Amino acid sequence: MPISKKNPEPLEYYLNLTYAVTVYPELEGGYVAVIKDLPGCMTQGETAEEILENIEEARQLWIETAYDFDDPIPLPSDRLSATAS
């Protein structure tokens, strides 16, 4: 796969980056997870295990799609966020 014009590193570089994940509990049960550094990258799940699996899949798909369409891929910020119920 050729290197993107807007993303100077190979795809594998971006897939190996670690992004902060914010998890919000839902009032009806379950969770919503968001990666704020990747606009629109979010998912939901019923359990903590499911939400972690889902957000990892969403992160990979977000990065692969952005790379394929030559959209810029933001590098991870240094912020850490969590919410408690």
Phi, psi and omega in degrees: 000129181291155178285138181291150177290322181271342181239096189290349181263159175294158181308318183302327178301310182292324179293337180268359177287152179250122180250145175292139179244130175256129181244129179245128174286143177266143180299324181278358184110156182086189187217158169239136178239140183225138169254101187295334179287342181243093187309127179085359180275103181207165179200178176221163178193163182274330182235165177299319179297315180296319182294323179292320176295316182294319182289329176294317177295318179297319179298312181298315180295321179300311182294315180299318180294314179300317180296315181298326181264008179060033173273146181296141177252112181294144173282156180298141173275174182267002185284151176232131185224142176208152175233148179238151179266000000 
